Amino acid sequence: MNTLAPPDNRSPLRDLPPDTVLNLVEDALGISCSNLCRPLNSYINRVFELQGRNGDGLIAKFYRPGRWTRAALQDEHDLLLELAGEEIPVIAPLRLANGATLGQLGEMSFAVFPRKGGRSFDEYNDVQWLELGRLIGRTHLVGARRPAENRVTMAPERSTREQINYILAGNLIPPDLVAPFKAITDRLISEISPLFQDSERIRIHGDCHFSNLIYRPGESFSLIALDDMSMGPPVQDFWMLLPGYAADSLVEIDLFLEGYETFRDFDHRSLRLIEPLRAMRYIHYTAWCAHQVAEDGFSHVAPHFGTSEYWRQEIDDLTEQLERIMDMTPPSGNLL
C-alpha cells in the first residue's frame, strides 16, 4: 500500500559493476588498486572493500542519491576531519587527488575511507564507561565549535514532525489505524516539546549505539558511521549505549558523565530528555523503514513493515513510552 514513490530500479546505485568502482577510485585517488572489489552490507548506500597496490585497505562508499544533499555530506566530512585533526579516534575520509573528500558520479556522491577493522561490545565494564565518556566529551568539544548548516536539527517539533508527516503522506498505515497513530504522535510531540526548548544543540554523532563503536586491542574505542550526524542535544550521543531505561542505568550514567566531564561540562538537566529521545527514536526508525519501502519496494530490516500487526505494535510502543515519560519523577543520582 506504499504510495510514496515507485521503487526506482534505474537508480545509479544498481549499476555499479566492479570495473566501474575500481576505475573511479583509482582515478579519484590517483593510485592503482588490486582486483579486490568486495561488496559489503549496507542498508542505504553501496559500500565496497578495495585494496591499493601497496596493500592498504580501502572502503569506497557510494551515497544513495536523494537521501542527503552534497552540502549535508560535506558537513559530515568536515566534522570527521576536524575530529581527526584533534586526534580523536574516527575514520575520516581520504583526500582525493583534487583535494576534496567527495567525488561525483553523475547524481551520486562517493567517498573513500581507510579500512579499519575492530569489534563491537554490547556491554561495557566500568573502565570502558569512563573511556566512552571521555571519547564523547572530546567529540562534543569539537562539535560545539560551530553549527552544521545543512544537517537535521533534532527536535520533536522539527525532525520528528517531519518524519511523521512523511509516514502519513505515504499511505503506509491501514486506514483504521491512521487516526490512532496520528493521535499518539500528536500527543507525544505536544507533551515532550517543552522539554527541549532550552536544550543545547551542537553537532553530534546522532546514532551512537554499540554497533557504531569499534574497539581494537591496545587502542581506544573509535566512532564510526556518522551518516546521521545532526544538530542535537549532547545526551543523544550516549543514551542508546545504556543497558536499559534511564532510571535503571544510574551507575552507568554516573560513570559515563565522570569521563565526559573530564573534558566538557554536561547539563545534567538534559538527562530528562533520554526517554523522550527514545520515543523519537521509535518514529525515526519507522520513517527510515518508510524510506526503504519508497526506494526499494520493501524494508530490509522489518519484513513485516506495513502490516496491521506492525502498526498496532508501533502505536502500543509509543503509547507505553509516553506513559513512561508522563510518570517520570526525579529519582536519585544525576537524573533531574
C-alpha positions in Angstrom: 0.0 0.0 0.0 3.0 2.3 -0.3 2.3 5.3 -2.5 5.3 7.4 -1.5 7.1 6.7 -4.8 7.6 3.6 -7.0 10.8 1.8 -6.4 13.5 3.4 -8.6 15.0 0.5 -10.4 17.0 3.0 -12.5 19.0 4.2 -9.5 22.7 4.5 -10.3 23.3 2.5 -7.1 22.1 -0.5 -9.0 24.6 -0.1 -11.8 28.0 -0.2 -10.1 30.0 -3.2 -11.5 33.4 -3.8 -10.1 35.3 -2.3 -13.0 33.4 1.0 -12.7 34.1 1.1 -8.9 37.8 0.3 -9.3 38.4 2.7 -12.2 36.5 5.5 -10.4 38.5 5.1 -7.2 41.8 4.8 -9.0 41.1 8.0 -10.9 39.9 9.8 -7.8 42.9 8.9 -5.6 45.5 8.8 -8.4 46.6 5.3 -7.3 46.4 1.7 -8.6 44.2 -0.9 -7.0 44.4 -4.6 -6.9 41.4 -6.6 -8.4 39.7 -6.9 -5.0 36.3 -5.3 -5.0 34.1 -6.9 -2.3 30.6 -5.6 -1.7 29.8 -5.0 2.0 26.5 -5.0 3.7 24.7 -1.6 3.8 21.0 -0.9 4.2 21.1 2.5 2.4 24.3 3.0 0.4 26.6 0.8 -1.7 29.9 0.0 0.0 32.9 -1.9 -1.3 36.1 -3.1 0.2 39.1 -2.4 -2.1 42.9 -2.7 -1.8 45.6 -0.4 -3.1 48.6 -2.0 -4.9 50.6 -1.0 -1.8 48.5 -3.3 0.3 46.4 -0.6 2.1 42.8 -1.5 2.6 40.2 0.9 1.3 36.5 1.4 1.7 34.6 3.0 -1.1 31.2 4.4 -0.1 28.6 5.5 -2.7 25.8 7.5 -1.2 22.2 6.9 -2.2 21.0 9.8 -4.4 18.3 12.0 -2.8 19.0 10.9 0.7 21.5 13.6 1.6 22.4 16.8 -0.2 26.1 17.2 -1.2 26.3 20.1 1.3 25.0 17.8 4.1 27.5 15.2 3.2 30.2 17.8 3.3 29.1 18.8 6.9 29.7 15.2 7.9 33.1 15.1 6.3 34.1 18.4 7.8 33.3 17.2 11.3 35.2 13.9 10.7 38.3 15.9 9.5 38.1 18.2 12.5 37.9 15.3 14.9 40.8 13.5 13.2 42.8 16.8 13.4 42.4 16.7 17.2 43.5 13.0 17.3 40.0 11.8 18.3 39.6 8.3 17.0 37.3 8.4 14.0 37.7 7.1 10.4 37.9 10.3 8.3 37.6 10.3 4.5 40.7 10.3 2.4 41.6 13.4 0.4 41.1 12.7 -3.3 43.6 13.8 -5.9 41.8 17.1 -6.3 41.9 17.9 -2.6 38.2 17.2 -1.9 36.8 14.3 0.1 33.6 13.9 -2.0 33.7 12.6 -5.5 30.9 12.6 -8.0 29.5 10.1 -10.5 26.5 11.7 -12.2 24.0 12.4 -9.4 25.8 10.1 -7.0 28.4 11.3 -4.5 31.1 8.9 -3.2 34.0 8.9 -0.8 36.9 6.7 0.1 38.0 5.8 3.6 40.9 3.8 5.0 39.8 0.3 6.0 39.9 -0.2 9.8 38.7 -3.4 11.5 37.6 -3.8 15.0 35.0 -5.4 17.2 31.9 -4.1 18.9 30.9 -4.6 22.6 27.2 -4.7 23.6 28.2 -4.5 27.3 30.8 -2.2 28.9 32.8 -2.5 32.2 33.4 0.4 34.5 36.7 1.4 32.9 35.1 1.3 29.4 32.2 3.6 30.5 34.8 6.1 31.7 36.6 5.8 28.4 33.4 6.2 26.4 32.6 9.3 28.4 36.0 10.8 27.6 35.6 10.0 23.9 32.2 11.6 23.6 33.2 14.6 25.7 36.2 15.3 23.4 34.0 14.8 20.4 31.4 17.3 21.6 34.1 19.8 22.4 34.8 19.9 18.6 31.1 19.5 17.7 30.2 22.6 19.7 32.7 24.9 17.8 30.3 25.7 15.0 26.9 24.6 13.6 26.2 22.2 10.8 24.2 24.4 8.5 22.9 21.7 6.3 22.1 18.9 8.8 18.8 18.0 10.5 18.0 19.7 13.8 16.9 17.0 16.3 13.8 18.3 18.0 10.2 17.0 18.4 8.5 19.8 16.5 11.1 19.7 13.7 12.8 16.4 12.8 10.1 14.2 14.4 7.2 16.1 13.0 8.8 15.9 9.5 9.2 12.1 9.9 5.6 11.7 11.0 4.4 13.8 8.0 6.5 11.6 5.7 5.0 8.4 7.1 1.4 9.8 6.8 2.0 11.1 3.3 2.9 7.6 2.0 -0.5 6.0 2.9 1.5 3.2 4.5 -0.8 2.8 7.5 -4.0 0.8 7.2 -7.0 3.2 7.2 -8.4 2.1 10.5 -5.0 2.8 12.3 -4.3 6.2 10.8 -6.3 8.1 13.4 -4.7 6.2 16.4 -1.2 6.7 15.0 -1.8 10.4 14.4 -3.4 10.9 17.8 -0.5 9.3 19.8 2.2 11.1 17.8 0.5 14.4 18.1 0.1 14.0 21.8 3.7 12.8 22.1 5.1 15.9 20.4 2.8 18.2 22.4 4.0 16.7 25.7 7.7 16.5 25.1 8.4 19.6 23.0 8.6 21.9 26.1 11.4 19.8 27.5 13.6 20.6 24.5 13.1 24.4 24.5 16.2 25.3 26.4 18.4 22.3 25.4 21.8 22.8 23.9 22.1 21.8 20.3 25.6 21.0 18.9 27.0 18.8 16.1 26.6 15.2 17.4 27.1 11.7 16.1 23.3 11.2 16.2 23.3 7.4 16.0 25.7 6.4 18.7 24.9 2.8 19.6 27.3 -0.1 20.3 27.4 -1.1 16.6 28.8 2.3 15.7 31.8 2.0 18.1 34.6 -0.4 17.3 37.4 -1.5 19.6 40.9 -2.8 18.8 43.2 -4.3 21.4 45.7 -1.8 22.6 43.8 1.1 21.2 40.8 3.2 22.3 37.3 3.0 21.0 36.7 4.6 17.6 33.5 6.3 16.4 32.2 5.1 13.0 29.2 5.7 10.8 28.3 9.4 11.2 25.7 9.2 8.5 23.0 10.5 10.9 25.2 13.4 12.2 22.8 16.2 13.2 22.4 19.2 15.4 21.0 17.9 18.6 21.3 17.7 22.4 24.6 16.1 23.6 22.6 13.4 25.7 21.6 11.9 22.4 25.1 10.5 21.9 25.1 8.2 24.9 21.6 7.2 25.9 21.5 4.4 23.3 24.6 2.8 24.9 22.8 2.4 28.2 21.7 -1.1 29.2 18.1 -0.1 30.0 15.8 2.8 30.7 17.4 5.9 32.3 16.0 5.2 35.7 17.6 1.7 35.7 21.0 2.9 34.4 22.1 5.4 37.1 25.5 3.7 37.7 26.4 3.7 34.0 25.2 7.3 33.6 27.4 8.4 36.6 30.5 6.6 35.2 29.9 8.0 31.7 29.5 11.6 32.9 32.6 11.3 35.1 34.6 10.6 32.0 32.7 13.1 29.9 33.2 16.0 32.3 36.9 15.4 32.3 36.8 17.4 29.0 33.4 19.2 28.8 30.7 20.3 31.1 27.4 18.5 30.9 23.9 19.9 31.6 22.5 17.3 34.0 19.0 18.7 33.4 19.1 17.3 29.9 19.0 13.7 31.3 15.3 14.2 31.4 15.4 14.0 27.6 16.5 10.4 27.4 13.1 8.8 27.4 11.6 11.4 25.1 14.5 10.8 22.8 13.7 7.1 22.9 10.2 7.8 21.7 11.6 9.9 18.9 13.9 7.1 18.0 10.8 4.8 17.5 9.4 7.2 15.0 12.8 7.8 13.4 13.2 4.1 12.8 9.7 3.8 11.3 10.4 6.7 8.9 13.7 5.1 8.0 11.8 1.9 7.0 9.3 4.0 5.1 12.2 5.5 3.0 13.4 2.0 2.3 10.0 0.9 1.0 9.7 4.0 -1.1 13.1 3.5 -2.7 13.3 -0.3 -2.9 9.8 -1.6 -2.5 10.4 -3.3 0.8 12.1 -2.8 4.2 15.5 -4.6 4.6 15.2 -4.8 8.4 11.5 -5.1 9.0 10.0 -7.5 6.5 6.5 -7.2 8.2 6.6 -3.4 7.8 3.3 -2.0 6.7 1.2 -4.8 8.1 -1.6 -4.1 10.6 0.4 -6.0 13.2 3.4 -3.7 12.7 1.4 -0.5 13.1 -0.6 -1.8 16.1 2.7 -2.6 17.8 4.1 0.8 16.9 1.1 2.6 18.4 1.3 0.4 21.5 5.0 1.1 21.9 4.6 4.8 21.5 1.6 4.8 24.0 3.7 2.9 26.6 6.7 5.2 26.1 4.5 8.3 26.5 3.1 6.8 29.7 6.6 6.2 31.0 7.6 9.8 30.2 4.5 11.2 31.9 5.2 9.1 35.0 8.8 10.2 35.4 9.7 11.5 38.8 13.1 12.9 39.8 14.9 9.8 41.0 18.2 9.9 42.9 21.5 10.4 41.2 22.0 12.5 38.2 18.5 12.3 36.7 16.8 15.6 37.2 
